Amino acid sequence: MINLAMEPRPPTFDPAEKALAFISRGWREVRDSAGADLQLMRTRARTFKSLADLEFENFLNSASPFSVSAAEAPIAELDFVKRIKPKLSEIRRAYSSPDFSRKVLERWNPRSRFQLDFSGIRDAIVSVDENEGFGDFGRGRLKREGRGVRSKEGETEWEIIRILKTGLKEFERKSHSKDIFLDIERKSSEFVEKVKLSLKSICKEPEDSKDVPPLDVPELLAYLVKQSGPFLDQLGVKRDICDKIVEALCCGRKDPLMSHSLSAQDTPLLQNENVHDELDLRIASVLQSTGHHYEGGFWTNLTKPEIDEEKRHIAIVTTASLPWMTGTAVNPLFRAAYLSKSAKQKVTLLVPWLCKPDQELVYPNSLTFSSPDEQETYIRNWVEERVGFKADFNISFYPGKFSKERRSIIPAGDTSQFISAKEADIAILEEPEHLNWYHHGTRWTDKFNHVVGVVHTNYLEYIKREKYGAFQAFLVKHINNWVTRAYCHKVLRLSAATQDLPKSVICNVHGVNPKFLKIGEKIAAERNGGQQSFSKGAYFLGKMVWAKGYRELIDLLAKHKQDLEGFKLDVYGNGEDSHEVQSAAKKLELNLNFLRGRDHADDSLHGYKVFINPSLSDVLCTATAEALAMGKFVICADHPSNEFFRAFPNCLTYKTSEDFVARVKEALENEPHPLTPEQRYNLSWEAATQRFLQTSDLDKVLLSNNDTTANPGHSKRIRKSISMPSLSEAVDGGLALAHYCLTGNEILRLSTGAIPGTRDYNKQHCIDLHLLPPQVQNPVYGW
């Protein structure tokens, strides 16, 4: 039989016992700490006793040999000292004994009960002289020092010790019951209620919050569709369809709800707003009524640079530089010059620096530079000679490498780091897709307050002409969508010839070199004076690569060689495909005269009357605009890239090859129309700069600092960016993070066509640009 009485029982843990164990452990720690403090007090007491002995010794010694004579000293003072001297000696012997100090210090130890007996000192002092009141003073002092309560054993305890003992006994009594947990629960409930009341007093509900009706299902669906634009765009759903869905959902409810949601001061603002802005304001008003304040989205750096209220900073980053005469080298240079004319902003132009071997491949006429300062001097002289004024802007360089396969310059390292944080205010990315294909660094929209991208090149059209072009174009299209969405706030497309990028609008923000307008004015003056302005026929000028329109030109002339019998065309240009183009024209026996490329403003080109440009790959041909500015006829294809030029009467467009022949004959038989002042202004960089400020929203951004001070009642609108979150911003941040991770892998970079070693700049760049090595600039710490 099993003896149950001998079987050990499992240990039980009472919560009260746990609490007592915790308190006892804490009490032991306090006791140990008090013991250490008492040890320190003993040491200080011994020091004090030594000092007291010294003072008593000096006092007693000074009682007999006074420094003054007895006759000069007061008689009463001498008698008092003589009578108190024996008693003071007795007191000194009493407190100086080792037993006295040991007993006094032991009384301070909390581990034992103590009772300090002052009767010996009191009797000694009281017996000195009761008539002088000294004894009363001593008794009163001892009463104050020894006040307390008498315990059962007759011991005097401190009041605080008595209270502590009483509390411990009460706690011990309650620990045997559940009262302690009920008391803790009650006190915790009281604490939570107090916290709630405090939070309510701090976060007061906004006034009139109950007047704003809550969102209904159609509004929520409309806002979901609107914010899901990035996903639907990637799936192939056009923005027009999304806009129609939003309008259909909001059409029946926008008027009554908006009248309730917005105040009377905000209502007039809606008259010029569309449905999307009304929906944003509706969401913002509801969120404001709840007290919600949006601070930022996922993967978003909320730390923005401080804005100088006097002058804003604009950084223009481009992918090419003079003396390479390409559109991305010339047009950003003019933009920087004309933006710097305004006193409202400071401008910095950031261009690529190529090492000597790459300069020899890119720059014409074997022109090279030994230092960035030398190239900067060349750039300034070139632009100031053409604009006719002192261009007050800074020029900086970032490391770049030339890709022979792509025939373009690829940035090396993080380009954004070459704009200081103090000047990181507004960024203009000339060719944003090109700059960010392999960008591995700080996100532009995190570092800058406003980022504008300007699309120059129709890369898809170029890629389609290569081997496996259709597949490559498909990939590049989505990559361009990816990087422009992640790194830009707004994108400007020069024409509809480019792909439809996110956040983009179409506007020609390029102007014409003022030198061409002056040539046009000179030719117009000669014609008014009866002189013959144009002594030559037709010409074509452009870089001699197949994609620049040479394929289309040869096909048109070969097809209608008999219709254009006797027609001669001069072709100016240099390029990688020069030999192939000339061989094809010679094989077809076309009447083409190939000449070396030269500046379009060269005197030898002024006498031509007709400029022919059949290119279908251009976004906005700069040579076409220059020919119109000089007062020439321009024959070009009916293509989205030429949409801006159709407003000029000298622009003759064609849709078919037969139309091309008709337009050539028409131009050769007639004289160009003189340009009106309005047409000349539309071609100028002043007009282009104004269009750029308006379409990029820079006019509003540059004036944002002075809106409140200039007109306090001007901005009554609810700030949507602060009052509500944006799903689109969260998506953009995720895309930027994913792009950063992918571009950090060298294998992935090389597999997509990147130049080896372009994740960081090389040693030669460090020497030329006086940079720290990449491992010092961006150290990687191991674990």
WOUR-V544398 format. One record per backbone hydrogen bond with DSSP energy under -0.5 kcal/mol. CO is the residue of the C=O (numbers start at 0). NH is the residue of the N-H. E is the energy in kcal/mol with one decimal. If there is no record, write none. Layout:
BEGIN
co:CO nh:NH e:E
co:CO nh:NH e:E
END
This chain:
BEGIN
co:1 nh:3 e:-1.0
co:2 nh:5 e:-0.5
co:2 nh:6 e:-0.6
co:11 nh:13 e:-0.7
co:13 nh:17 e:-2.1
co:14 nh:18 e:-2.3
co:15 nh:19 e:-2.5
co:16 nh:20 e:-2.7
co:17 nh:21 e:-2.3
co:18 nh:22 e:-2.3
co:19 nh:23 e:-3.0
co:20 nh:24 e:-2.3
co:21 nh:25 e:-2.2
co:22 nh:26 e:-2.7
co:23 nh:27 e:-2.4
co:24 nh:28 e:-1.8
co:25 nh:29 e:-2.3
co:26 nh:30 e:-2.7
co:27 nh:31 e:-2.7
co:28 nh:32 e:-2.3
co:29 nh:33 e:-2.6
co:30 nh:34 e:-2.4
co:31 nh:35 e:-1.9
co:32 nh:36 e:-2.0
co:33 nh:37 e:-2.6
co:34 nh:38 e:-2.0
co:35 nh:39 e:-1.8
co:36 nh:40 e:-2.1
co:37 nh:41 e:-2.6
co:38 nh:42 e:-1.9
co:39 nh:43 e:-2.3
co:40 nh:44 e:-2.5
co:41 nh:45 e:-2.3
co:42 nh:46 e:-1.9
co:43 nh:47 e:-2.4
co:44 nh:48 e:-2.6
co:45 nh:49 e:-2.2
co:46 nh:50 e:-2.1
co:47 nh:51 e:-2.4
co:48 nh:52 e:-2.6
co:49 nh:53 e:-2.0
co:50 nh:54 e:-2.2
co:51 nh:55 e:-2.8
co:52 nh:56 e:-2.4
co:53 nh:57 e:-2.2
co:54 nh:58 e:-2.5
co:55 nh:59 e:-3.0
co:56 nh:60 e:-2.3
co:57 nh:61 e:-1.8
co:59 nh:62 e:-0.9
co:59 nh:63 e:-0.6
co:60 nh:63 e:-0.5
co:60 nh:64 e:-1.1
co:63 nh:65 e:-1.2
co:68 nh:72 e:-1.5
co:73 nh:77 e:-1.3
co:74 nh:78 e:-2.0
co:75 nh:79 e:-1.9
co:76 nh:80 e:-1.9
co:77 nh:81 e:-2.1
co:78 nh:82 e:-1.9
co:79 nh:83 e:-2.1
co:80 nh:84 e:-1.4
co:81 nh:85 e:-0.6
co:83 nh:87 e:-2.4
co:84 nh:88 e:-2.0
co:85 nh:89 e:-1.9
co:86 nh:90 e:-2.4
co:87 nh:91 e:-2.5
co:88 nh:92 e:-2.1
co:89 nh:93 e:-1.8
co:90 nh:94 e:-2.5
co:91 nh:95 e:-1.6
co:92 nh:96 e:-0.5
co:93 nh:96 e:-0.7
co:96 nh:100 e:-1.5
co:97 nh:101 e:-2.2
co:98 nh:102 e:-2.3
co:99 nh:103 e:-2.4
co:100 nh:104 e:-2.2
co:101 nh:105 e:-2.0
co:102 nh:106 e:-1.3
co:104 nh:107 e:-1.1
co:105 nh:108 e:-1.3
co:108 nh:111 e:-1.5
co:115 nh:117 e:-0.7
co:117 nh:121 e:-2.9
co:118 nh:122 e:-3.1
co:119 nh:123 e:-2.0
co:120 nh:124 e:-2.5
co:121 nh:125 e:-3.4
co:122 nh:126 e:-2.0
co:124 nh:127 e:-1.4
co:124 nh:128 e:-0.6
co:128 nh:131 e:-0.6
co:128 nh:133 e:-0.7
co:128 nh:134 e:-0.6
co:129 nh:132 e:-0.8
co:132 nh:136 e:-1.7
co:133 nh:137 e:-2.0
co:134 nh:138 e:-2.5
co:135 nh:139 e:-2.6
co:136 nh:140 e:-2.1
co:137 nh:141 e:-2.4
co:138 nh:142 e:-2.0
co:139 nh:143 e:-1.7
co:140 nh:144 e:-2.3
co:141 nh:145 e:-1.8
co:143 nh:146 e:-1.0
co:148 nh:150 e:-0.5
co:148 nh:156 e:-1.6
co:150 nh:153 e:-1.6
co:154 nh:150 e:-2.4
co:154 nh:156 e:-0.6
co:156 nh:148 e:-0.9
co:157 nh:161 e:-1.9
co:158 nh:162 e:-2.2
co:159 nh:163 e:-2.1
co:160 nh:164 e:-2.4
co:161 nh:165 e:-2.3
co:162 nh:166 e:-2.4
co:163 nh:167 e:-2.2
co:164 nh:168 e:-2.4
co:165 nh:169 e:-2.2
co:166 nh:170 e:-2.3
co:167 nh:171 e:-2.6
co:168 nh:172 e:-2.0
co:169 nh:173 e:-2.1
co:170 nh:174 e:-2.0
co:171 nh:175 e:-0.6
co:172 nh:175 e:-0.7
co:173 nh:176 e:-1.8
co:173 nh:179 e:-0.7
co:177 nh:181 e:-1.8
co:178 nh:182 e:-2.6
co:179 nh:183 e:-2.2
co:180 nh:184 e:-2.5
co:181 nh:185 e:-2.2
co:182 nh:186 e:-2.5
co:183 nh:187 e:-2.5
co:184 nh:188 e:-2.1
co:185 nh:189 e:-2.1
co:186 nh:190 e:-2.2
co:187 nh:191 e:-2.4
co:188 nh:192 e:-2.1
co:189 nh:193 e:-2.0
co:190 nh:194 e:-2.3
co:191 nh:195 e:-2.3
co:192 nh:196 e:-2.3
co:193 nh:197 e:-2.2
co:194 nh:198 e:-2.6
co:195 nh:199 e:-2.4
co:196 nh:200 e:-1.9
co:197 nh:201 e:-1.7
co:198 nh:202 e:-3.1
co:201 nh:203 e:-1.3
co:205 nh:208 e:-1.3
co:207 nh:210 e:-1.0
co:208 nh:211 e:-1.0
co:210 nh:212 e:-0.6
co:215 nh:219 e:-2.1
co:216 nh:220 e:-2.6
co:217 nh:221 e:-2.5
co:218 nh:222 e:-2.5
co:219 nh:223 e:-2.1
co:220 nh:224 e:-2.4
co:221 nh:225 e:-2.3
co:222 nh:226 e:-2.5
co:223 nh:227 e:-1.4
co:225 nh:228 e:-1.0
co:226 nh:229 e:-0.5
co:227 nh:231 e:-2.5
co:228 nh:232 e:-2.6
co:229 nh:233 e:-1.8
co:230 nh:234 e:-1.5
co:231 nh:236 e:-2.8
co:232 nh:235 e:-1.2
co:235 nh:237 e:-0.6
co:237 nh:241 e:-1.4
co:238 nh:242 e:-2.5
co:239 nh:243 e:-2.1
co:240 nh:244 e:-2.0
co:241 nh:245 e:-2.3
co:242 nh:246 e:-2.5
co:243 nh:247 e:-2.4
co:244 nh:248 e:-2.0
co:245 nh:249 e:-2.0
co:246 nh:250 e:-1.6
co:249 nh:252 e:-0.9
co:249 nh:253 e:-1.5
co:252 nh:256 e:-1.6
co:253 nh:257 e:-2.1
co:254 nh:258 e:-1.7
co:255 nh:259 e:-1.3
co:256 nh:260 e:-2.5
co:257 nh:261 e:-2.4
co:262 nh:266 e:-1.4
co:263 nh:267 e:-0.6
co:265 nh:268 e:-1.0
co:265 nh:269 e:-0.5
co:266 nh:269 e:-1.6
co:267 nh:270 e:-1.1
co:268 nh:271 e:-0.8
co:269 nh:272 e:-1.3
co:273 nh:277 e:-2.0
co:274 nh:278 e:-2.3
co:275 nh:279 e:-2.2
co:276 nh:280 e:-2.5
co:277 nh:281 e:-2.2
co:278 nh:282 e:-2.5
co:279 nh:283 e:-2.6
co:280 nh:284 e:-2.4
co:281 nh:285 e:-1.9
co:282 nh:286 e:-2.4
co:283 nh:287 e:-2.4
co:284 nh:288 e:-2.0
co:285 nh:289 e:-1.0
co:286 nh:291 e:-2.0
co:287 nh:290 e:-1.3
co:296 nh:299 e:-1.0
co:299 nh:301 e:-0.8
co:301 nh:303 e:-0.9
co:311 nh:345 e:-3.5
co:312 nh:425 e:-1.8
co:313 nh:315 e:-0.5
co:313 nh:347 e:-2.6
co:314 nh:316 e:-0.6
co:314 nh:427 e:-3.1
co:315 nh:317 e:-0.5
co:315 nh:349 e:-3.5
co:316 nh:429 e:-3.0
co:320 nh:323 e:-1.7
co:322 nh:324 e:-0.9
co:323 nh:325 e:-2.1
co:325 nh:328 e:-1.5
co:325 nh:329 e:-2.1
co:326 nh:330 e:-2.1
co:327 nh:319 e:-0.7
co:329 nh:333 e:-2.0
co:330 nh:334 e:-2.4
co:331 nh:335 e:-2.4
co:332 nh:336 e:-1.9
co:333 nh:337 e:-2.4
co:334 nh:338 e:-2.3
co:335 nh:339 e:-1.7
co:337 nh:340 e:-0.5
co:338 nh:341 e:-1.0
co:341 nh:344 e:-0.7
co:343 nh:311 e:-2.1
co:345 nh:313 e:-3.1
co:346 nh:393 e:-2.4
co:347 nh:315 e:-3.2
co:347 nh:349 e:-0.6
co:348 nh:350 e:-0.6
co:348 nh:395 e:-2.9
co:349 nh:317 e:-2.2
co:350 nh:397 e:-1.9
co:351 nh:353 e:-0.5
co:352 nh:399 e:-1.9
co:354 nh:357 e:-0.6
co:354 nh:358 e:-2.3
co:355 nh:359 e:-2.0
co:356 nh:360 e:-0.8
co:357 nh:361 e:-1.7
co:358 nh:362 e:-2.1
co:362 nh:365 e:-0.6
co:363 nh:366 e:-1.7
co:365 nh:367 e:-0.5
co:370 nh:374 e:-1.5
co:371 nh:375 e:-2.6
co:372 nh:376 e:-2.0
co:373 nh:377 e:-1.6
co:374 nh:378 e:-2.4
co:375 nh:379 e:-2.5
co:376 nh:380 e:-2.2
co:377 nh:381 e:-2.0
co:378 nh:382 e:-2.3
co:379 nh:383 e:-2.5
co:380 nh:384 e:-1.6
co:381 nh:385 e:-0.8
co:382 nh:385 e:-0.5
co:382 nh:386 e:-2.6
co:383 nh:387 e:-1.5
co:388 nh:390 e:-0.6
co:389 nh:391 e:-0.9
co:390 nh:392 e:-1.3
co:393 nh:348 e:-3.1
co:395 nh:350 e:-2.5
co:397 nh:352 e:-2.8
co:398 nh:411 e:-2.4
co:400 nh:409 e:-3.2
co:401 nh:403 e:-0.6
co:402 nh:406 e:-1.6
co:402 nh:407 e:-1.1
co:407 nh:402 e:-3.1
co:409 nh:400 e:-2.3
co:410 nh:412 e:-0.5
co:412 nh:414 e:-0.9
co:413 nh:416 e:-1.0
co:414 nh:417 e:-1.6
co:415 nh:418 e:-1.4
co:417 nh:419 e:-0.5
co:419 nh:422 e:-0.8
co:420 nh:423 e:-0.6
co:422 nh:424 e:-1.9
co:424 nh:448 e:-1.8
co:424 nh:449 e:-1.4
co:425 nh:314 e:-3.0
co:426 nh:428 e:-0.6
co:426 nh:451 e:-2.9
co:427 nh:316 e:-2.9
co:427 nh:429 e:-0.8
co:428 nh:430 e:-0.7
co:428 nh:431 e:-0.6
co:428 nh:453 e:-2.6
co:430 nh:434 e:-2.2
co:431 nh:435 e:-1.4
co:432 nh:436 e:-0.8
co:433 nh:436 e:-0.6
co:435 nh:438 e:-0.6
co:442 nh:445 e:-1.0
co:442 nh:446 e:-1.9
co:443 nh:447 e:-2.8
co:449 nh:426 e:-2.6
co:450 nh:488 e:-2.1
co:450 nh:489 e:-1.6
co:451 nh:428 e:-3.1
co:452 nh:454 e:-0.5
co:452 nh:491 e:-3.6
co:453 nh:430 e:-3.3
co:453 nh:455 e:-0.6
co:454 nh:493 e:-1.1
co:456 nh:458 e:-1.4
co:457 nh:460 e:-0.5
co:457 nh:461 e:-1.4
co:458 nh:462 e:-2.7
co:459 nh:463 e:-2.0
co:460 nh:464 e:-0.5
co:461 nh:464 e:-1.0
co:462 nh:465 e:-1.8
co:465 nh:468 e:-1.3
co:467 nh:471 e:-2.1
co:468 nh:472 e:-2.9
co:469 nh:473 e:-1.8
co:470 nh:474 e:-1.8
co:471 nh:475 e:-2.8
co:472 nh:476 e:-2.3
co:473 nh:477 e:-1.4
co:474 nh:478 e:-2.2
co:475 nh:479 e:-2.8
co:476 nh:480 e:-1.9
co:477 nh:481 e:-2.2
co:478 nh:482 e:-2.6
co:479 nh:483 e:-2.1
co:480 nh:484 e:-1.9
co:481 nh:485 e:-2.0
co:482 nh:486 e:-1.9
co:483 nh:487 e:-1.2
co:489 nh:452 e:-2.9
co:490 nh:504 e:-1.9
co:491 nh:454 e:-2.9
co:492 nh:506 e:-2.7
co:494 nh:497 e:-1.1
co:498 nh:500 e:-1.1
co:500 nh:503 e:-1.0
co:502 nh:490 e:-2.5
co:504 nh:492 e:-3.1
co:504 nh:506 e:-0.5
co:506 nh:508 e:-0.9
co:512 nh:515 e:-1.9
co:512 nh:516 e:-1.0
co:513 nh:517 e:-1.9
co:514 nh:518 e:-1.7
co:515 nh:519 e:-2.3
co:516 nh:520 e:-2.2
co:517 nh:521 e:-2.2
co:518 nh:522 e:-2.4
co:519 nh:523 e:-2.5
co:520 nh:524 e:-2.0
co:521 nh:525 e:-2.0
co:522 nh:526 e:-2.2
co:523 nh:527 e:-2.1
co:524 nh:528 e:-1.3
co:525 nh:530 e:-2.5
co:526 nh:529 e:-1.4
co:530 nh:532 e:-0.7
co:532 nh:534 e:-0.6
co:535 nh:608 e:-0.8
co:536 nh:608 e:-1.6
co:536 nh:609 e:-2.1
co:537 nh:569 e:-1.5
co:538 nh:611 e:-2.3
co:539 nh:571 e:-2.9
co:542 nh:544 e:-2.2
co:543 nh:576 e:-1.7
co:544 nh:547 e:-2.0
co:544 nh:549 e:-0.7
co:545 nh:548 e:-1.2
co:545 nh:550 e:-1.2
co:548 nh:552 e:-2.2
co:549 nh:553 e:-2.3
co:550 nh:554 e:-2.1
co:551 nh:555 e:-2.2
co:552 nh:556 e:-2.3
co:553 nh:557 e:-2.4
co:554 nh:558 e:-2.0
co:555 nh:559 e:-1.8
co:557 nh:560 e:-0.8
co:559 nh:563 e:-1.7
co:561 nh:564 e:-1.3
co:563 nh:566 e:-2.3
co:567 nh:537 e:-0.6
co:568 nh:592 e:-2.6
co:569 nh:539 e:-2.4
co:570 nh:594 e:-3.4
co:571 nh:541 e:-2.2
co:573 nh:543 e:-1.9
co:574 nh:577 e:-1.3
co:576 nh:580 e:-2.6
co:577 nh:581 e:-2.4
co:578 nh:582 e:-2.2
co:579 nh:583 e:-2.3
co:580 nh:584 e:-2.2
co:581 nh:585 e:-2.2
co:582 nh:586 e:-2.2
co:583 nh:587 e:-1.7
co:584 nh:589 e:-2.3
co:585 nh:588 e:-0.7
co:589 nh:591 e:-2.0
co:590 nh:568 e:-1.8
co:591 nh:593 e:-0.7
co:592 nh:570 e:-3.0
co:594 nh:572 e:-1.7
co:598 nh:601 e:-1.9
co:601 nh:604 e:-1.8
co:602 nh:605 e:-1.2
co:604 nh:607 e:-1.0
co:606 nh:534 e:-0.6
co:606 nh:535 e:-2.5
co:608 nh:632 e:-2.8
co:609 nh:538 e:-1.7
co:610 nh:634 e:-2.6
co:612 nh:636 e:-0.7
co:616 nh:457 e:-0.6
co:620 nh:624 e:-1.5
co:621 nh:625 e:-2.2
co:622 nh:626 e:-2.2
co:623 nh:627 e:-2.1
co:624 nh:628 e:-2.1
co:625 nh:629 e:-1.5
co:626 nh:631 e:-2.2
co:627 nh:630 e:-1.5
co:632 nh:610 e:-2.6
co:633 nh:635 e:-0.6
co:633 nh:651 e:-3.4
co:634 nh:612 e:-2.8
co:635 nh:653 e:-1.3
co:636 nh:638 e:-1.8
co:638 nh:641 e:-2.2
co:639 nh:495 e:-0.5
co:639 nh:642 e:-1.4
co:641 nh:644 e:-0.6
co:641 nh:645 e:-0.7
co:642 nh:645 e:-0.9
co:643 nh:646 e:-0.7
co:644 nh:647 e:-1.8
co:647 nh:650 e:-1.8
co:649 nh:633 e:-2.4
co:649 nh:651 e:-0.7
co:650 nh:652 e:-0.6
co:651 nh:635 e:-1.9
co:653 nh:637 e:-2.7
co:655 nh:659 e:-1.7
co:656 nh:660 e:-1.7
co:657 nh:661 e:-2.0
co:658 nh:662 e:-2.6
co:659 nh:663 e:-2.1
co:660 nh:664 e:-2.0
co:661 nh:665 e:-2.3
co:662 nh:666 e:-2.2
co:663 nh:667 e:-2.0
co:664 nh:668 e:-1.6
co:665 nh:669 e:-1.0
co:675 nh:679 e:-2.4
co:676 nh:680 e:-2.2
co:677 nh:681 e:-2.1
co:678 nh:682 e:-1.2
co:679 nh:683 e:-0.7
co:680 nh:683 e:-1.0
co:680 nh:686 e:-0.6
co:682 nh:511 e:-1.8
co:683 nh:687 e:-1.7
co:684 nh:688 e:-2.5
co:685 nh:689 e:-1.8
co:686 nh:690 e:-2.4
co:687 nh:691 e:-2.3
co:688 nh:692 e:-2.3
co:689 nh:693 e:-1.7
co:690 nh:694 e:-2.6
co:691 nh:695 e:-2.0
co:692 nh:697 e:-0.7
co:692 nh:698 e:-2.1
co:693 nh:696 e:-0.8
co:696 nh:700 e:-2.0
co:697 nh:701 e:-3.1
co:698 nh:702 e:-0.8
co:700 nh:703 e:-1.0
co:702 nh:705 e:-0.7
co:702 nh:706 e:-0.6
co:705 nh:709 e:-2.6
co:706 nh:710 e:-1.9
co:710 nh:713 e:-2.2
co:713 nh:715 e:-0.9
co:717 nh:719 e:-1.0
co:718 nh:721 e:-0.7
co:718 nh:722 e:-1.9
co:719 nh:723 e:-1.5
co:721 nh:293 e:-1.9
co:725 nh:729 e:-1.6
co:726 nh:730 e:-2.2
co:727 nh:731 e:-2.6
co:728 nh:732 e:-2.4
co:729 nh:733 e:-2.1
co:730 nh:734 e:-2.4
co:731 nh:735 e:-2.3
co:732 nh:736 e:-2.2
co:733 nh:737 e:-2.4
co:734 nh:738 e:-2.5
co:735 nh:739 e:-2.2
co:736 nh:740 e:-2.0
co:737 nh:741 e:-2.2
co:738 nh:742 e:-2.5
co:739 nh:743 e:-0.6
co:741 nh:744 e:-1.5
co:743 nh:745 e:-0.6
co:744 nh:748 e:-1.9
co:745 nh:749 e:-2.4
co:746 nh:750 e:-2.1
co:747 nh:751 e:-1.1
co:748 nh:751 e:-0.6
co:748 nh:753 e:-2.4
co:749 nh:752 e:-1.4
co:754 nh:757 e:-1.4
co:757 nh:412 e:-2.4
co:761 nh:765 e:-1.6
co:762 nh:766 e:-1.8
co:763 nh:767 e:-2.7
co:764 nh:768 e:-2.7
co:765 nh:769 e:-0.7
co:765 nh:770 e:-1.7
co:772 nh:775 e:-1.3
co:772 nh:776 e:-2.7
co:773 nh:777 e:-2.9
co:775 nh:778 e:-0.6
co:778 nh:780 e:-0.5
END
